Amino acid sequence: MRKDQIERLNVLAEEIGDVFLHDASPDNWTGNGLKQSELTKDERGDAYWCRKVAIQTGSLLARVLDLAERDNRSLDTKMPEEDADSEINRYEKKAKELLKGIQDRARTA
């Protein structure tokens, strides 16, 4: 990649990072602080959707960061080619781990 493209990816990663921090905050989720049994069917669906959006935003952030850092890695540390589904699953797992860490820190604060 060209240097200007990497710089644009880094700027994009910062912007997506801000969105991810907002999306991942339980304070911004539907039904925050309520038990599942206290939520209506629609509220439970909205709460699930809020978490799903946060995971997808985190996946996108991880992918953009990976693209920006790809040229910084040596050839022997680059990941082998993989199909789109396994790549999506890998980034979703990474996003879930990031989200869990944020939630754990929010609970202890």
HUSUL-V789942 format. One record per pair of residues at least 12 apart in sequence whose ideal C-beta (glycine too) atoms are under 10 Angstrom apart, sorted by the first residue. I is the first residue (numbers start at 1). J is the second residue. If there is no record, write none. Layout:
[[I	J] [I	J]]
//
This chain:
[[1	67] [1	68] [1	70] [1	71] [2	71] [3	71] [5	67] [5	68] [5	71] [6	67] [6	68] [6	69] [6	70] [6	71] [6	72] [7	68] [8	68] [9	64] [9	65] [9	66] [9	67] [9	68] [9	69] [9	70] [10	64] [10	65] [10	68] [10	69] [11	68] [12	60] [12	61] [12	64] [12	65] [12	67] [12	68] [13	60] [13	61] [13	62] [13	63] [13	64] [13	65] [13	66] [13	67] [13	68] [13	69] [14	61] [14	64] [15	61] [15	64] [16	57] [16	58] [16	60] [16	61] [16	62] [16	63] [16	64] [16	65] [17	57] [17	58] [17	61] [17	64] [17	65] [18	61] [19	53] [19	54] [19	57] [19	58] [19	60] [19	61] [20	53] [20	54] [20	55] [20	56] [20	57] [20	58] [20	59] [20	60] [20	61] [20	62] [20	95] [20	98] [20	99] [20	102] [21	54] [21	57] [21	58] [21	61] [21	102] [22	54] [22	57] [23	50] [23	51] [23	52] [23	53] [23	54] [23	55] [23	56] [23	57] [23	58] [23	99] [24	50] [24	51] [24	53] [24	54] [24	55] [24	57] [24	58] [24	61] [24	95] [24	98] [24	99] [24	100] [24	101] [24	102] [24	103] [24	106] [25	50] [25	54] [25	102] [25	103] [25	106] [26	47] [26	50] [26	51] [26	54] [26	99] [26	102] [26	103] [26	106] [26	107] [27	106] [28	50] [28	53] [28	54] [29	46] [29	47] [29	48] [29	49] [29	50] [29	51] [29	53] [29	54] [30	42] [30	43] [30	44] [30	45] [30	46] [30	47] [30	48] [30	49] [30	50] [30	51] [31	43] [31	44] [31	46] [31	47] [31	48] [31	50] [32	47] [32	50] [34	47] [51	96] [51	99] [51	103] [54	95] [54	96] [54	98] [54	99] [54	102] [54	103] [55	91] [55	92] [55	93] [55	95] [55	96] [55	98] [55	99] [56	88] [56	91] [56	92] [56	95] [57	95] [57	99] [58	91] [58	92] [58	94] [58	95] [58	96] [58	97] [58	98] [58	99] [58	102] [59	87] [59	88] [59	89] [59	90] [59	91] [59	92] [59	93] [59	94] [59	95] [59	96] [59	98] [60	91] [60	95] [61	91] [61	94] [61	95] [61	98] [62	90] [62	91] [62	92] [62	93] [62	94] [62	95] [62	97] [62	98] [63	87] [63	88] [63	90] [63	91] [63	94] [63	95] [65	91] [65	94] [66	79] [66	87] [66	90] [66	91] [66	94]]
//
